[in-house]
Amino acid sequence: GQQLNQSPQSMFIQEGEDVSMNCTSSSIFNTWLWYKQDPGEGPVLLIALYKAGELTSNGRLTAQFGITRKDSFLNISASIPSDVGIYFCAGQFGNQFYFGTGTSLTVIP
Amino acid sequence: NAGVTQTPKFQVLKTGQSMTLQCAQDMNHNSMYWYRQDPGMGLRLIYYSASEGTTDKGEVPNGYNVSRLNKREFSLRLESAAPSQTSVYFCASSPQGAHYGYTFGSGTRLTVV
């Protein structure tokens, strides 16, 4: 399967700080998705990106589809305690999505 | 709105036992998927059903079978469970194909001893 490298693996930040994470691949993807997973729950879709260079926001979240189509970035501004969870990127290759290994975010009040 | 419902939520099996994980969606989605999630490995696709009446292998299909019972239901069967199948299993659905992303269920945590 396709390999997606997601970094960082984990982050510990103070409430109010901004967060950046990214996902890279050796393959070109047609679509990038960003999901958040809370403990004991399934992933929930945050943002979908469909074109190279696309920049999309969802509240305090902003994601970008890299120009090379091999990477994507997610930024969270002014973090709050409920941002805690695991964030996954997913890239579409053919008719399947491949998932990154996740970034675990801890927000310290 | 129930979305995607998975049963059971937890299960412990002995090696060699069989079981079926159930999944149902009420969003009239055409496509359904089974993923497994292991620590440090992300989510990996086991099988998917692009539409009612079709099923295809994903990245890690060995040791599993699936049935798309109707448009709503997509089950995953372990015929002879092995410790390597200890994982959290997620069912997901999408309107048509994968392009618009999935709606996930809350998962089944399976332990094989």
Interface residues (C-beta under 8 A of the other chain):
Chain A: G1 L4 Q6 N30 T31 L33 Y35 G40 E41 G42 P43 V44 L45 A48 Y50 F88 A90 Q92 N95 Q96 F97 Y98 F99 G100 T101 G102
Chain B: V4 Y35 G40 M41 G42 L43 R44 L45 Y48 A50 G58 E59 F90 A92 G97 A98 H99 Y100 G101 Y102 T103 F104 G105 S106 G107
